[in-house]
Amino acid sequence: MTDSNPVKTSRRRFLAGSAMAAGAAASGIAGGALFKSGSARAVSTNARIVIAGAGAAGLSIATRLSRQLDGARITLIDSREIHLYQPGLTLVGTGIWEPAQVEDRNARYIPDQAEWIRDDVVAFHPDSNQVETSGGSRVDYDYLVVTTGLQLNFDEIEGMDPSLIGSDGIGCVYASPQNASRTWEAARQYIDEGGVGLFTRPPGPIKCAGAPLKVTMLIEDELQNNGTRAEAEMHYLPPGEGLFSQPDIHEFLKSYFPEQRDIAIDWSHPLTGIDPGNRRATFGTPEGAQTIDYDFIHVVPPMSAPDMIRYGDLGWQEGDFQGWMEVDQYSLQHRRYPNVFGAGDVVGTPVGKTAASVKAQAPVVADNVVAAIEDRELPMEWTGYTSCPLITEKGQAMLVEFDFSLEMTPSFDFLNPFEPQWAPWFLKERMLHAAYNAMMRGRV
């Protein structure tokens, strides 16, 4: 007998195809890098390697280098004791996870062979092969890996400050579990009472570009479940004429939001100011400033590389990626300083500010650093692979995978990237955190 229930069929095929393999793919394991050559032995060296930043990229690369090198002095510099699973902040901000589910300790992932300096890099001096810390120290290196992540520029929105999150109808799932939790508190009031909801997206690259879309759809889903959807007016306000960098998903969302979800799209509306007391937001439209009253607003701040990159020697000096770290988009080696590499949100590349990109980039950077130490041709290239489980509602998501070509690169033929399904939701909600932890330990 054939089971005609498509949900059951999708679940059965997904599990039969190995859930762990799917989780690995969505973490960036499938198709993330092009292997040209590699070394199975630990390379003997006394090279001094400094890794600036102990986020997902820094920890993953440190772990790999500690196994691939024998005798190297690997130094991680980062003051953060708490490690945040940032892909989970969207789930915290929409009431699905608790804040504790995205918090961990960096000490659990720093390899024994590495030295951990609990401080922050405040300046790079690539001409003298040194980094400077906030404590006033200078640390010498032979090779530098920059994995500092990016910075959130709330101050570029007039009247906005992170301390406002959770009050006056303001939400933002970025930056911290506390911000995400306070966002849910503000969103719940909107879900109960209705009114005007504004969901913003700033100009320029941002981490996890799907997050503002997910928040919008998950709150709309909660309004439906709460029976208050008719009392809510929802607007998604992109800064230009795009919704998503992958053109097929952009076209899908362009019709899906207004036609299937009754979410208006207000094109070319970057948020420029907010008046919390009056619950009023100002947008810089092509026709001039426009003010809209709101009951709930999800504020996504403009983002950039940290100032030490943005205004320093390692940043792109001009072009589309000006201010982000200048790297070759394939090798992730700095284009002007060959003993410097970068990975994660800080790099200026066409796509890639996701955990899936980090998973794909980490082996590229580690192997290329080893090759540089051995004075070999760099063996690895990142293809631009990135992945976004685009949640449309609780229990449904679309697994969007693509690379520099912006063509879809699906890992599983039974997962239609244009159809919300159970399996990608299962990946996002149940599996990717474990795959992420394995990535930081260099196991995948």
N, C-alpha and C positions, 0 to 999 in steps of 0.2 A: 504494500500500500504506500502511495506517495503522500508525504506530508505537504499540504498546500499552504501551510502557515509560513510566510516568508521570514518572520522574526525567528521562529524555531529553526528554520532551515539555515538562516544566517549564523545563528549561534552554533549549530551543530558543525557546519563547515568550518567555522572559525576555530573552534576548539580542536576539531580533527586535524586542522592544518598546523596545529601547535601554537598555543597561546604565547608561549615564551618566545618563539621565533617572531611572532607579530610584535610583541613588546620590544624585542631587539630592533626590529625594523623601524618602528616609530621613534626609537631613541637615536636613530641615525646610524645604525649598524649596517643596514643594507645600502650599498651604493654610495657610501660617504666619501670614499677615497679611491684613488687609482694607484694600485701597487705596481711599481716598476721594478723594484728590487728590495732587498731587506737583509738584515743581519740577524742570525739566530744566536750569536755569541755575545756575551757582555764585552764591550769595548773597554780596554784599559786606558785610563786617562786621568790626569790631575787637573782637568779643566774646572774653572770656577763658573758655575751656572747660577744666575740669580733669576728667580721667578717672582715677578711683581704682581701680587694678587693671589689669594687662596680661595677663589671661588671654584666653580665646577671645572673650568678650563685649567686653572693653575694646579689644582689637586690632581686632575687626571694626567696632566703632562708630567708633574713631579713623580708620580707613581711609576709611569712608564720609563722615565729616564733613570730612576733609581734601579730598575731592573736591567736596563740596556747598557748601563755604564758601570764600570768597576773602578773605583778610586776617585770619581768626580766629587767635587764639593758642591752640593746642591743646596741653595739657600732660598727659602720661601719668606717673603716679606708681606705681612698683613697683620693688622691689629685685631681683626675680628675673631672672637672665640666661637661665636654662633654661626653655623652654616645654614643658609636658607635654601630650601627647595623652592625656587622661585616659580616654576611651572604650576605649583599648587596654590599660589596666592589667589588666582581667579576662583578656585573652588572655595577658599576661605571667604572671599568677598561676596559669594553668592549663597553662603550658608550650608554648603555641602560638606566641607571639612572644618575641623577645629584648628585654631592657630598652632597648637602643639604638633600637629601632623606635618608641618613644614619646617620645623626647627630641629637642628642636629648640632653636634659639636665638631668643629674643624679638627680637633685633636685626633678624632677617630680615623681620619683619612690621610693625615700627613705621614709619609713613609719614615721608617726609623732612620734611614740613611740621610734624611734631609735635616738641615738646621732650620728652625722656625724663629724668625725675628718678629716679635710681636710689636710691630710698628707699621707705619704707612709710608710708602714712597710719595714724596711731594715734588720731586724734580728728577729728570733724567739728564745725564751728561754723556751722551753717546760718543762725543769726540775724545773724552778721557776714560771711557768705559767704566763709568760710575753711576750709581743711583744715590740720591739724597733722601733721607728719611725725616719725618716730622720731629724726631728727637735730636736732629742735628748731625747724625752720623752719615758718613759716606761709605758705601759698600762697593768694592771693586768687583768686576766680573770679566770673564773672557767671552761668555755668551749670555745674552739677556733674553728672557721670554716675558712679554708683557701681557698680562691677563687681568687687568685691573677692573674690567667691566666698564659700565658707563655711568654718567651722573644724571640725576633728575633735576631739571631746572624749573622748579615751581616759581621762582622769582621772575621768570619771563612772562608770567600771567599776572597782570596788575591786580593787587588785592588778595592774591592766593598765597597760602602758607600751609605746609603739611599739618600744622596744629589744628587747622579747620576741619580736617577730615573727620566725618562722623557727626558734625554739627551743621545746622542750617541747610540740611538736605544735601551736603557735599560728600561724595564718595571718591575713592581712588584705591584700586587694588595693588598699585605698585609700591615698592620700597620696603614694606614690612608686614609681618602677620598682624600687627596691631592696627595698622592702617586698613588692612583688608577686613579685619573683624569689625572695625568701626564703620566701614563702608556697608557691611551687611546690616548693621543696626539702622543706618539711615535708609537703606533700601527697603527694609521691612516696613517702615512707616509709610513709604511711598506705595508699597504693595498693598497695604491695608487701606490707605486713604485715596489713592489715585492722584490725579493732577497731571502736570506737564513734566515729563522726564527728558532730560537732555543727555546725550551720550557722545562725548567728544573724542577727537583724535588729533594730535598736533601735527604740524608740518615736520618733514624730515624723518630719518630712520628712528625707529623705536624698538625696544626689546619686545619680543613676542607680539608682532603686529596683529595677531588674531585675538589678543586678550580683550581689547575694547569691543570687538564684535561679539565675543563670547558673553561678556557681562551683559550686553544689550539683550541678547537672545535668552539668556538664563533668567533675567528679571522679567522679560515678557512672558516667559513660561510660568514663572511664579505668579504673575498677575492672573494668568489663565486658571491656574490651579486654585487660586484664592477666590475666584469669582468676581474679581474687581477689574478685569481687563477693560470693560466698557467705560470705566471711570478714568482711564489713563490715556493720555496722549503722549506718544513716544516719537522722539526725533534722534536720528543719527547724523552727526555733523562732521564730515571729513573736511580736511583743510583744502582739498582740491577736487579733482574729478575722479579720484580712484578710491576703491574700497579695500583692495587687496592686491599685492604685487603680482600674483599669478593671474594672468588675464582671464582664464576660464572661470576661476572662482569669483573674480570681480563681476563678470557678466552674470553669473548665477545669483550673487547677492543683490545685484542691482534690481532684479525683478523679485527675488525672494523676499526681501525686506518689506517693500510696500504691498506686494500682492498676497503673500502668504502670511505675513506677520503684522501687517498694518503698522509698519514702522516707517515714518517719513524720512527721506534722505534729503538733507539740506546741504547741497554741494557748496564747496568753497567757503566754509565757515570755520576758520581757525579761531579758537578761543583766545581772546586777548586780555580779558579782564573779568573780575567777578566782584559782586557786591553782596557778601554773605548775609548781612542784616536784612536786606530787602529781597534776597533770593533773586538776584538779577545777574545775568551773564551778558558780556559784550563780545561780539564776534567781528572780525575784520573781513568783511565781504568785498567782492569787487566793486560793489555799489557804495561802499563806505561802511562805517561802524553800524552794527545792528544790535539792539538790546532786546533780550528775550527773558521774560519772567519764568521761573522754574519752581517746581516743588522738590525735584531731585535732579542732581547733576553728577555725572561721572566724569571727573576731571582727569585727563591724561596729560601730564606735563611734557613740554618739549624736552628732548634728551640729546646728550652730546657725549663725546669722550670726556674724561676728566680734564680739568683745565691744564694740568701738566703736559697732557698730550695735545689738547686743543690749541694751546698757544706755545707749545714747545717744539723742539727740534724733530721729534718723531712723528708729528702729525703731517697729513697731506697739506701742502702749502697752497694748493689751488685745485680747482676741479670739483666734480660732483661730491667727492668725499672729503672736502676741505675740513680740517679740524679733527677728523678721525685718524687713527693710526695708519700710517702709510705702509702697506704691504703688497707684495705680489699676491693677487687673489688666489692663485693656485698653490704656490709653495708656502705662503704665509711668512715668507722672509721679507724683512724690511728692504725697500728698494734702494735705499742709500747707505744703509749700515748692514752689511752682510752677516754680522755676528748677532743681529737682533731679529727676533721672531715675535709674532703676536697671534693671539687666538681669542675667541669669544666676542662679547659685545663691543669691545673697544676697537676692533679693526674696521677699516673702511673698505668694504667690499659690496658688490651689488645686492646680495642677499645674505641672510645668515645669523640674525640675532635671536637664536633659539637654542635650547638645550640639545636638540637634535644636531644642530650645526656643530656645537662643541664636541659632541661624540664623534662626529666625522673629522673634525679638525685635530683632535688630540693626537692620534697616531701619526698624522701628517707632520705636525710640528716636532714630535719626539723623534721620529725617524730622520727628519731633515736636520735637526740639531746634531744627532749622532753622525750623520754623513758630513756635516760641516766640520766637526771635530776631527774626523778622519781625512778631511780634505778630498771628499768624494763629491761627485755630482749629486745633487739633491734627488732622492729617489721617489718622493711622494708628491701627489697633487690632490688638493681638495677640489671636488667637482662643483661645489656650491650646494651640495645636497642639504636640504632642510626639510623639516616636517612639522605639521601643525594639526593636531587633533581638534578640529573646529567644532566645538560643542554648540548644538542648536537648541537643545533642551535636556533636562535630566533624562538620562538613558539613551540619548541619541547624539551622534557626532559624525563628522566626515573626516577621513584621514587624507589630508592634503600633503603630498610629497612632490617636490620639484627641485631643480638645480639652476645653475647659471643660465641655462637656455630658457628658463621659465616654462619649459614643457613638463607635464606631469610625469613623474617617475614612480608609478605605483609598485609596491612590493608584492601585493596580493591581488590576483585578478578577480577574486570574488568580492573585493571591497570597492564599490563604485564611489569615487571621490566626490561625486555630485549628488549623492543620495545619503541623507542622514540614516545611520544604522546603529545597531546596538554594539557591534564589535569594536569600533573605534572608541566608543564611550567606555567600554570595559577596559581598553588599553589605558586610557587617560586616568580613569578613576581608581583602577585596581593594580595596574602593572608597571606603569612607567617610573614610579618612584623607586621601585626595587631595581629596575634596569639602570636608572640614574646613579644609584649608590654603587652598583657594580662597575659602572663607567669610571667613577672616581677612584675605585680600587684597581683600575686597569685590567679588569677581568673580561670586559667586552669592548 
